[in-house]
Amino acid sequence: MTKQDSRRSYRRVTMIVVLSFCLMAAMASLTQAQGLNPISLSLAVGPIGGVTIPQGDFGDVYNSGLHMGGMAWLAFGQFGVRGELTYAKMETGDGALGPTKIEGDLKQTGFLVSGTYAPLPTPLVKPYGLFGVGSYKVKASLSEDSGVTPLSGESTGFALAVGVGARLDIGKLGLMLEGRYMRISTEGEATKSTMISGGILLALI
């Protein structure tokens, strides 16, 4: 797949996800307006952010970095569907790749669609598990300390995530805290990380 094809695929899938959530929001509003709300339907949006901790070989080159983005969470009973757009940046650490010093950073930009399940019907704090898939663009801007051999490049890959968290809802305001394992498969390799995230939710319905 060429770089241009990757960009087109990325934009196409992103548009589909955004349109899907707009459709779900419209259906949720229509259902509530007609009084058909037998399973505690809710829709909330808000910002998300936290720390990305590289794992495996990925962690040998990069330090932990920050991520940020936005999310929309449609919940129906104990189940839910959540979509998020996030951006993360990690920089290289000292002594990367042994005696060869590598300088630069790596950026991850993409979306994730997750299914969530809250097994305990608690009134305030709701623990949940999640499983998500998505697409991320990974861009590396690296060079050796000599500056002669560039190691830069970018590719778009399939993302897989699994994690647990807890959500606190008080009126129309909600807070969430979660940890998840993320794997992004790109050409010839995979970037693996643990993401610790917090977010603020504002209930629309």
C-alpha distance (Angstrom), angle and dihedral (degrees) to the residues before:
residue distance angle dihedral
M1 . . .
T2 3.79 . .
K3 3.78 123.5 .
Q4 3.81 90.1 -108.0
D5 3.81 91.7 51.5
S6 3.81 90.2 49.8
R7 3.78 91.2 53.1
R8 3.80 92.4 48.7
S9 3.81 91.6 48.5
Y10 3.79 91.1 47.7
R11 3.80 93.2 51.3
R12 3.81 92.5 44.9
V13 3.79 95.0 51.7
T14 3.81 92.0 43.4
M15 3.81 90.4 53.8
I16 3.81 90.9 49.7
V17 3.81 91.6 52.2
V18 3.81 93.2 48.2
L19 3.81 92.0 48.4
S20 3.81 90.7 47.1
F21 3.78 92.0 55.5
C22 3.79 91.9 46.4
L23 3.81 88.1 53.3
M24 3.82 92.1 47.9
A25 3.80 90.6 49.6
A26 3.80 91.3 50.4
M27 3.81 91.4 48.9
A28 3.79 91.3 48.1
S29 3.81 92.1 50.9
L30 3.82 91.5 47.8
T31 3.80 91.9 48.9
Q32 3.79 92.4 51.4
A33 3.81 92.8 44.5
Q34 3.80 89.9 55.4
G35 3.79 91.4 49.7
L36 3.81 93.2 -114.1
N37 3.79 99.1 134.8
P38 3.81 106.6 128.3
I39 3.83 96.6 143.6
S40 3.81 105.6 45.4
L41 3.78 99.0 -99.1
S42 3.82 116.8 -160.5
L43 3.80 138.8 170.1
A44 3.81 123.1 -162.3
V45 3.79 134.4 173.5
G46 3.77 134.1 -169.9
P47 3.81 150.2 124.9
I48 3.79 125.0 -63.1
G49 3.80 130.1 -163.8
G50 3.77 144.3 153.0
V51 3.80 147.1 117.8
T52 3.82 127.9 -38.8
I53 3.83 114.0 -154.0
P54 3.83 114.8 -164.5
Q55 3.81 116.9 -134.2
G56 3.81 135.5 -157.5
D57 3.81 118.1 -6.2
F58 3.77 87.5 -13.4
G59 3.80 88.7 62.6
D60 3.83 91.7 52.3
V61 3.80 90.1 66.5
Y62 3.81 105.9 31.3
N63 3.77 136.9 52.6
S64 3.78 122.9 -138.5
G65 3.78 114.3 -77.9
L66 3.78 141.9 -175.2
H67 3.78 130.4 -95.4
M68 3.81 132.1 -166.0
G69 3.76 139.2 174.1
G70 3.78 146.5 119.3
M71 3.80 135.8 -79.7
A72 3.79 143.3 -165.3
W73 3.81 119.2 -154.7
L74 3.79 123.6 -165.2
A75 3.81 111.9 -170.8
F76 3.79 127.5 -173.5
G77 3.77 112.8 -178.7
Q78 3.80 110.8 -50.8
F79 3.81 92.7 -19.4
G80 3.76 130.0 75.8
V81 3.79 147.0 172.5
R82 3.79 119.6 -140.7
G83 3.77 130.5 -172.8
E84 3.77 125.1 -168.6
L85 3.78 140.5 176.9
T86 3.82 114.4 -152.6
Y87 3.78 141.3 177.4
A88 3.80 123.4 -158.9
K89 3.80 132.9 -178.6
M90 3.81 128.6 -167.3
E91 3.79 128.2 179.3
T92 3.79 129.1 -150.5
G93 3.78 120.5 -95.8
D94 3.79 131.2 -132.0
G95 3.78 114.2 -78.5
A96 3.79 94.0 17.1
L97 3.81 112.2 -179.7
G98 3.79 93.9 9.9
P99 3.83 115.0 -86.2
T100 3.81 92.4 2.0
K101 3.76 111.8 85.8
I102 3.78 112.8 -144.8
E103 3.78 120.7 -165.3
G104 3.76 127.6 -166.4
D105 3.77 141.9 60.3
L106 3.78 144.7 -95.2
K107 3.80 125.8 -133.3
Q108 3.79 127.6 -161.8
T109 3.80 120.4 -164.9
G110 3.77 124.5 172.8
F111 3.76 151.1 93.1
L112 3.78 136.5 -85.0
V113 3.80 129.8 -161.6
S114 3.80 112.9 -159.2
G115 3.75 136.8 -175.0
T116 3.81 113.6 -141.8
Y117 3.78 132.6 -162.3
A118 3.82 126.6 -167.8
P119 3.83 106.8 -164.4
L120 3.81 96.4 -173.0
P121 3.83 118.0 65.0
T122 3.82 92.9 -147.7
P123 3.82 116.2 161.7
L124 3.82 99.3 -129.4
V125 3.82 116.7 7.7
K126 3.80 112.7 44.1
P127 3.83 118.3 -171.4
Y128 3.78 112.8 -153.1
G129 3.78 144.2 176.7
L130 3.78 125.9 -140.1
F131 3.77 141.0 -161.9
G132 3.77 119.6 -170.3
V133 3.80 144.2 177.4
G134 3.76 130.7 -168.1
S135 3.78 148.2 129.5
Y136 3.81 128.3 -86.7
K137 3.78 134.5 -174.6
V138 3.80 111.0 -139.4
K139 3.81 116.7 -160.7
A140 3.80 122.4 -175.5
S141 3.80 122.7 -167.3
L142 3.80 104.8 -173.9
S143 3.81 139.2 147.9
E144 3.78 137.2 171.6
D145 3.77 118.4 -104.9
S146 3.81 88.1 -101.4
G147 3.79 89.1 58.4
V148 3.82 89.8 -138.3
T149 3.81 102.0 106.6
P150 3.81 114.3 51.6
L151 3.79 116.0 -155.3
S152 3.76 97.0 -173.3
G153 3.78 128.7 131.9
E154 3.77 145.0 122.6
S155 3.78 137.3 -133.5
T156 3.79 139.7 168.0
G157 3.78 119.3 -122.6
F158 3.78 145.0 176.4
A159 3.81 114.4 -93.7
L160 3.78 127.5 -149.3
A161 3.82 124.7 -173.2
V162 3.80 137.2 179.6
G163 3.79 127.4 176.9
V164 3.78 152.5 128.5
G165 3.77 133.8 -116.8
A166 3.77 147.7 150.9
R167 3.80 131.9 -114.4
L168 3.80 126.9 -156.4
D169 3.81 117.7 -161.2
I170 3.80 122.8 -169.9
G171 3.77 112.7 171.1
K172 3.80 109.3 -52.3
L173 3.80 93.4 -21.2
G174 3.78 123.4 85.6
L175 3.79 137.5 179.8
M176 3.78 127.6 -159.3
L177 3.80 135.3 -170.0
E178 3.79 123.5 -176.3
G179 3.77 146.8 157.7
R180 3.78 124.1 -147.4
Y181 3.77 142.1 171.9
M182 3.80 114.5 -126.2
R183 3.79 128.3 -164.6
I184 3.81 121.5 -174.8
S185 3.81 115.0 -169.1
T186 3.80 113.5 -151.6
E187 3.80 133.0 164.1
G188 3.80 108.5 -48.3
E189 3.80 96.5 -16.5
A190 3.78 146.8 42.2
T191 3.78 132.1 -131.6
K192 3.79 113.3 -141.0
S193 3.78 126.7 -168.7
T194 3.78 146.1 156.7
M195 3.79 114.5 -125.4
I196 3.80 123.0 -158.1
S197 3.80 108.5 -166.1
G198 3.76 140.0 179.1
G199 3.76 127.7 -171.7
I200 3.78 146.6 177.7
L201 3.80 120.3 -132.1
L202 3.79 129.2 -159.1
A203 3.80 114.5 -163.6
L204 3.79 114.0 -131.7
I205 3.82 94.9 -179.8
